[in-house]
Amino acid sequence: MSEELKKTPLYQHYVDAGAKIVEFGGWAMPVQFSSIKEEHNAVRSNVGLFDVSHMGEIHIEGPEAPQLVQYVLSNDTNQLTLSKAQYTALCNEEGGVIDDLVIYQLGETQYLLVVNAANVDKDYEWIVQHSDRFDATVTNVSDQYGQLALQGPNARQIIQDNTSEDVSEMGMFEFKQNVEIFGKNVILSQSGYTGEDGFEIYCDSQDVTAIWDALLSKGVTPCGLGARDTLRLEAGLPLHGQDLSESITPYEGGIAFAAKPLIEEDFIGKSVLKSQKENGAPRRTVGLRMIDKGIPRTGYTIFDVDGNEIGEVTSGTQSPSTGQAIGMGIIQRDAFEMGKEVVVQVRKRQVKAQIVKKNQIEK
């Protein structure tokens, strides 16, 4: 493994556990500890633990921090509270998604943005570039944080057994600050990237190893990026750089709920997003389920049954839960019809597929 790659505080734990380590977003990360299928199924049926300390954290604070976060983000940040976070997007002037992220309001004029690992520097520079007119300070604090994701139907009980806080009623994107777990002070968020119940734990980077070890001692399965990808794809959750990009808007990328262009406040990309909300976006994201044998891969062309090119695959895999080949793709709006049969160019073969709901978890 190249010395140039960044490493989380748990890197040596991956090595000691014999995990398969790969490069991801400039980081040396475990793709699997045992097998992707085993880790995937542990999350679906029990509980799994992911090290997501490679994710970035950007702190924004100051008298006009509320105005700055609204100006650079697509969601309505007035809906944030000291206990309710928000999924949102950092958009460019054309409405394209520079990054998708979660924002936490930690104080009246204090915010924490949790961004994708590969985009930290780009996001930070973009926000700083647009902060001049606001009395607010923007700081990249990624090195200060460790982050773990405990996911699965039994995650809530494990958290509850190891904290004095009542987490039984915490809903999606609700969070608590100054929670003590295994003797460490953390931010506890009811969130994740798997389609299952679960929690994300934000802690001091020096505490992440102790919390990881304590959770593993409870019989939790350590999981890598491979299972994280198959889990999120079954749940229809987008990955930036594939399903979302600077040339794909929230309306095209299937995250329309994260764009609020009808609010009074201005934000970057608002005019384009307002037009797409009112008139429709030229493209839309769909779920794909293969009818014939073949796995849809990122970049594969999608045709209609008459041979007209209508879009491309953005993500694809074989679902460990069902054994079926599934994916997501972006297609021309006029070509969309739920249940419609389409054709995916899989290498030299044309393979039949069906447009389905993006969330393909069978509960």
C-alpha positions as CSV (number, residue, x, y, z in Angstrom):
1,M,0.0,0.0,0.0
2,S,1.4,3.3,-1.1
3,E,2.7,5.6,1.6
4,E,1.1,8.5,-0.1
5,L,-2.4,7.3,0.7
6,K,-4.0,8.8,3.8
7,K,-4.8,6.4,6.6
8,T,-7.5,6.6,9.3
9,P,-6.5,5.9,12.9
10,L,-7.8,2.3,12.4
11,Y,-5.5,1.5,9.5
12,Q,-3.3,-0.9,11.5
13,H,-6.5,-2.6,12.7
14,Y,-7.3,-3.4,9.1
15,V,-3.8,-4.8,8.5
16,D,-4.0,-6.9,11.7
17,A,-7.4,-8.3,10.8
18,G,-6.2,-9.3,7.4
19,A,-8.6,-7.0,5.6
20,K,-8.3,-6.5,1.8
21,I,-7.2,-2.8,1.5
22,V,-7.7,-0.6,-1.5
23,E,-7.4,3.0,-2.5
24,F,-10.5,5.1,-2.2
25,G,-10.7,8.8,-2.5
26,G,-7.0,9.1,-1.7
27,W,-7.3,6.9,1.4
28,A,-6.2,3.3,2.2
29,M,-9.5,1.7,3.1
30,P,-10.7,-1.9,3.7
31,V,-12.9,-3.2,0.9
32,Q,-13.7,-6.3,3.0
33,F,-12.7,-8.1,6.2
34,S,-14.3,-11.5,5.5
35,S,-16.4,-11.4,2.4
36,I,-18.7,-8.7,0.9
37,K,-21.7,-11.0,1.0
38,E,-21.1,-12.0,4.7
39,E,-20.7,-8.4,5.8
40,H,-23.7,-7.2,3.7
41,N,-25.9,-9.9,5.2
42,A,-24.7,-9.1,8.7
43,V,-26.0,-5.5,8.3
44,R,-29.3,-6.6,6.8
45,S,-30.0,-9.2,9.5
46,N,-28.0,-8.2,12.5
47,V,-25.4,-5.4,12.8
48,G,-22.3,-4.2,11.1
49,L,-19.6,-1.6,11.8
50,F,-17.9,0.7,9.3
51,D,-15.0,3.0,9.7
52,V,-15.9,6.1,7.9
53,S,-13.2,8.4,9.4
54,H,-12.1,9.1,5.9
55,M,-15.2,11.4,5.5
56,G,-14.4,15.1,5.7
57,E,-15.7,17.6,8.2
58,I,-15.9,21.4,7.6
59,H,-16.8,23.8,10.4
60,I,-18.6,27.1,9.8
61,E,-19.0,29.6,12.6
62,G,-19.7,33.3,13.0
63,P,-22.5,35.9,13.2
64,E,-23.4,35.3,9.6
65,A,-22.7,31.6,9.4
66,P,-26.5,30.9,9.0
67,Q,-26.6,33.1,5.9
68,L,-23.4,31.5,4.5
69,V,-24.6,27.9,4.8
70,Q,-27.9,28.8,3.2
71,Y,-26.1,30.5,0.3
72,V,-23.9,27.5,-0.5
73,L,-26.4,24.7,0.2
74,S,-29.5,23.7,-1.8
75,N,-31.8,22.6,1.1
76,D,-33.7,25.0,3.4
77,T,-31.3,25.4,6.3
78,N,-33.9,27.3,8.3
79,Q,-35.3,23.8,9.1
80,L,-32.2,22.8,11.0
81,T,-32.3,22.6,14.8
82,L,-29.8,21.7,17.5
83,S,-31.2,18.1,17.3
84,K,-32.2,17.7,13.6
85,A,-29.6,17.4,10.9
86,Q,-30.2,17.6,7.1
87,Y,-29.1,16.0,3.9
88,T,-28.3,18.6,1.3
89,A,-26.1,19.4,-1.7
90,L,-23.4,21.9,-2.5
91,C,-24.3,23.0,-6.1
92,N,-22.6,25.1,-8.8
93,E,-24.3,27.9,-10.7
94,E,-25.7,25.3,-13.2
95,G,-27.3,23.4,-10.4
96,G,-24.8,20.5,-10.7
97,V,-23.9,18.7,-7.5
98,I,-20.4,19.5,-6.4
99,D,-21.0,17.2,-3.4
100,D,-23.8,15.8,-1.4
101,L,-23.5,16.1,2.4
102,V,-25.1,16.2,5.8
103,I,-25.1,19.4,7.9
104,Y,-25.4,19.6,11.7
105,Q,-26.2,22.8,13.6
106,L,-24.1,22.6,16.7
107,G,-24.9,26.0,18.1
108,E,-26.9,29.1,17.1
109,T,-24.2,30.2,14.7
110,Q,-22.1,27.0,14.5
111,Y,-22.4,24.3,11.9
112,L,-20.6,21.0,10.9
113,L,-20.7,19.8,7.3
114,V,-19.9,16.2,6.7
115,V,-18.6,15.8,3.2
116,N,-17.4,13.0,0.9
117,A,-13.7,12.0,1.4
118,A,-12.6,12.6,-2.2
119,N,-14.2,16.1,-2.2
120,V,-13.0,17.7,1.1
121,D,-10.4,20.1,-0.4
122,K,-12.7,21.0,-3.3
123,D,-15.7,21.6,-1.0
124,Y,-13.6,23.6,1.4
125,E,-12.2,25.9,-1.3
126,W,-15.6,26.4,-2.9
127,I,-17.2,27.5,0.4
128,V,-14.2,29.7,1.3
129,Q,-14.5,31.3,-2.2
130,H,-18.1,32.3,-1.5
131,S,-17.6,33.3,2.2
132,D,-16.1,36.8,1.6
133,R,-19.4,38.6,1.9
134,F,-20.3,36.9,5.1
135,D,-19.0,37.4,8.6
136,A,-18.2,33.7,9.2
137,T,-15.1,31.5,9.5
138,V,-14.7,28.3,7.5
139,T,-12.3,25.6,8.8
140,N,-11.4,22.2,7.6
141,V,-11.4,20.1,10.8
142,S,-11.3,16.7,9.1
143,D,-8.2,15.6,11.0
144,Q,-9.9,16.3,14.4
145,Y,-12.8,13.8,13.8
146,G,-13.1,10.1,13.7
147,Q,-16.4,8.6,12.5
148,L,-18.0,5.2,12.8
149,A,-21.2,3.9,11.3
150,L,-23.1,1.1,13.3
151,Q,-25.8,-0.2,10.9
152,G,-28.4,-2.9,11.1
153,P,-31.6,-3.9,12.8
154,N,-29.8,-4.5,16.1
155,A,-27.7,-1.3,16.0
156,R,-30.1,0.7,18.2
157,Q,-30.1,-1.9,21.0
158,I,-26.3,-2.0,21.1
159,I,-26.2,1.8,21.3
160,Q,-28.9,1.9,24.0
161,D,-27.1,-0.8,26.1
162,N,-23.9,1.3,26.2
163,T,-25.2,4.9,26.8
164,S,-27.3,6.6,29.4
165,E,-29.1,8.6,26.7
166,D,-32.5,7.4,25.5
167,V,-32.1,6.6,21.8
168,S,-35.3,4.5,21.5
169,E,-37.3,7.3,19.8
170,M,-34.5,8.9,17.7
171,G,-35.7,9.3,14.1
172,M,-33.8,9.7,10.9
173,F,-31.3,12.6,11.0
174,E,-32.0,13.3,14.6
175,F,-28.8,13.7,16.7
176,K,-27.5,14.4,20.2
177,Q,-24.4,16.2,21.3
178,N,-22.2,15.3,24.3
179,V,-23.3,11.7,24.4
180,E,-21.1,9.4,26.4
181,I,-20.5,6.0,24.9
182,F,-17.8,3.6,26.2
183,G,-16.5,6.5,28.3
184,K,-16.0,8.8,25.3
185,N,-17.8,12.0,24.4
186,V,-19.4,11.8,21.0
187,I,-22.1,13.3,18.6
188,L,-24.6,10.5,18.0
189,S,-26.6,10.7,14.8
190,Q,-29.4,8.4,13.7
191,S,-28.2,8.1,10.1
192,G,-26.3,5.9,7.7
193,Y,-25.8,4.8,4.1
194,T,-27.2,1.3,4.1
195,G,-31.0,1.5,4.1
196,E,-31.1,0.0,7.6
197,D,-31.7,1.5,11.0
198,G,-28.4,2.7,12.4
199,F,-26.2,5.4,13.9
200,E,-23.2,7.4,13.0
201,I,-20.8,8.3,15.8
202,Y,-18.6,11.4,15.5
203,C,-15.8,11.5,18.0
204,D,-12.3,12.9,18.6
205,S,-9.9,11.2,16.2
206,Q,-7.9,9.9,19.2
207,D,-11.0,8.1,20.5
208,V,-12.1,6.2,17.4
209,T,-9.9,3.1,18.0
210,A,-11.3,2.6,21.6
211,I,-14.9,2.9,20.4
212,W,-14.2,0.5,17.4
213,D,-12.7,-2.1,19.7
214,A,-15.5,-1.7,22.3
215,L,-18.2,-2.2,19.6
216,L,-16.4,-5.2,18.1
217,S,-16.4,-6.8,21.6
218,K,-20.2,-6.7,21.5
219,G,-20.2,-9.2,18.6
220,V,-20.5,-6.6,15.9
221,T,-19.3,-7.5,12.4
222,P,-16.6,-5.3,10.9
223,C,-17.5,-4.2,7.4
224,G,-15.6,-2.7,4.5
225,L,-16.4,-0.5,1.5
226,G,-17.6,-3.4,-0.6
227,A,-20.6,-4.1,1.6
228,R,-21.2,-0.4,2.0
229,D,-21.6,-0.1,-1.8
230,T,-23.9,-3.1,-2.2
231,L,-26.0,-2.0,0.7
232,R,-26.4,1.6,-0.5
233,L,-27.2,0.5,-4.0
234,E,-29.9,-1.9,-2.9
235,A,-31.4,1.0,-0.9
236,G,-31.2,3.3,-4.0
237,L,-28.8,5.8,-2.3
238,P,-26.5,7.8,-4.7
239,L,-22.7,7.8,-4.7
240,H,-21.1,11.1,-5.6
241,G,-18.8,10.7,-8.6
242,Q,-21.1,8.1,-10.1
243,D,-24.9,8.8,-9.5
244,L,-24.3,12.5,-8.7
245,S,-21.8,14.9,-10.2
246,E,-21.2,18.5,-11.2
247,S,-23.1,17.9,-14.3
248,I,-26.1,16.1,-12.6
249,T,-28.6,18.3,-10.7
250,P,-30.5,17.1,-7.6
251,Y,-33.6,16.7,-9.7
252,E,-31.8,14.6,-12.3
253,G,-29.9,12.6,-9.6
254,G,-32.9,11.5,-7.6
255,I,-32.4,13.8,-4.6
256,A,-35.0,16.4,-5.3
257,F,-36.0,16.4,-1.6
258,A,-32.6,18.0,-0.9
259,A,-33.4,21.0,-3.1
260,K,-35.7,23.8,-2.0
261,P,-35.6,26.4,-4.8
262,L,-38.9,28.0,-3.7
263,I,-37.6,29.4,-0.5
264,E,-37.1,33.2,-0.2
265,E,-33.4,33.1,0.4
266,D,-31.0,32.9,-2.5
267,F,-28.5,30.1,-3.0
268,I,-26.0,29.0,-5.6
269,G,-27.8,27.2,-8.5
270,K,-31.3,28.3,-7.3
271,S,-32.5,29.7,-10.6
272,V,-31.7,26.5,-12.5
273,L,-33.2,24.3,-9.8
274,K,-36.3,26.4,-9.7
275,S,-36.8,26.0,-13.4
276,Q,-36.3,22.2,-13.2
277,K,-38.8,22.0,-10.3
278,E,-41.4,23.9,-12.2
279,N,-40.8,22.5,-15.7
280,G,-39.1,19.2,-15.1
281,A,-35.4,18.2,-15.5
282,P,-34.2,16.9,-18.8
283,R,-33.0,13.6,-17.3
284,R,-34.0,11.4,-14.3
285,T,-32.4,8.7,-12.3
286,V,-34.0,5.2,-12.4
287,G,-33.5,1.8,-10.7
288,L,-32.5,-1.1,-13.0
289,R,-33.1,-4.8,-12.6
290,M,-31.5,-7.1,-15.1
291,I,-33.8,-9.5,-16.9
292,D,-31.0,-11.3,-18.8
293,K,-27.7,-12.4,-17.4
294,G,-25.2,-9.6,-17.0
295,I,-24.2,-7.0,-14.4
296,P,-24.7,-3.3,-15.3
297,R,-21.6,-1.3,-14.7
298,T,-20.9,2.4,-14.4
299,G,-20.8,4.0,-17.9
300,Y,-22.6,1.2,-19.8
301,T,-25.0,2.7,-22.4
302,I,-28.8,2.2,-22.0
303,F,-31.0,1.9,-25.1
304,D,-34.8,1.7,-25.5
305,V,-36.1,-1.5,-27.2
306,D,-36.0,0.3,-30.6
307,G,-32.2,0.8,-30.3
308,N,-32.3,4.5,-29.4
309,E,-29.7,5.6,-26.9
310,I,-31.5,7.0,-23.8
311,G,-28.9,7.2,-21.1
312,E,-26.2,5.4,-19.1
313,V,-25.7,3.2,-16.1
314,T,-24.3,5.1,-13.1
315,S,-23.9,2.3,-10.6
316,G,-24.4,-1.5,-10.7
317,T,-23.8,-4.7,-8.8
318,Q,-25.1,-8.1,-8.0
319,S,-27.4,-7.8,-5.1
320,P,-26.2,-10.0,-2.2
321,S,-29.8,-10.0,-0.8
322,T,-31.6,-11.3,-3.9
323,G,-28.9,-12.6,-6.2
324,Q,-30.2,-10.4,-8.9
325,A,-28.1,-7.9,-10.9
326,I,-29.3,-4.4,-10.1
327,G,-28.2,-0.8,-10.9
328,M,-29.1,2.8,-11.2
329,G,-28.9,4.8,-14.4
330,I,-29.7,8.3,-15.7
331,I,-31.9,8.5,-18.7
332,Q,-33.8,11.0,-20.8
333,R,-37.0,12.2,-19.0
334,D,-39.2,11.3,-21.9
335,A,-37.9,7.8,-22.0
336,F,-39.1,7.0,-18.5
337,E,-41.9,4.6,-17.7
338,M,-41.9,2.5,-14.5
339,G,-41.7,-1.2,-15.4
340,K,-40.5,-0.4,-18.9
341,E,-38.1,-2.8,-20.6
342,V,-34.8,-1.3,-21.8
343,V,-31.5,-2.7,-23.1
344,V,-28.0,-2.3,-21.5
345,Q,-24.9,-2.7,-23.5
346,V,-22.8,-5.0,-21.4
347,R,-19.5,-5.2,-23.1
348,K,-20.3,-6.7,-26.6
349,R,-23.7,-8.0,-25.6
350,Q,-27.1,-6.2,-25.4
351,V,-28.8,-7.3,-22.2
352,K,-32.5,-6.8,-21.3
353,A,-33.3,-4.9,-18.1
354,Q,-36.4,-3.4,-16.5
355,I,-36.9,0.1,-15.0
356,V,-37.8,-0.4,-11.3
357,K,-37.9,1.6,-8.1
358,K,-34.4,2.6,-6.9
359,N,-34.9,1.1,-3.4
360,Q,-34.8,-2.6,-4.0
361,I,-34.6,-3.8,-0.5
362,E,-37.1,-6.5,0.1
363,K,-38.5,-6.1,3.6
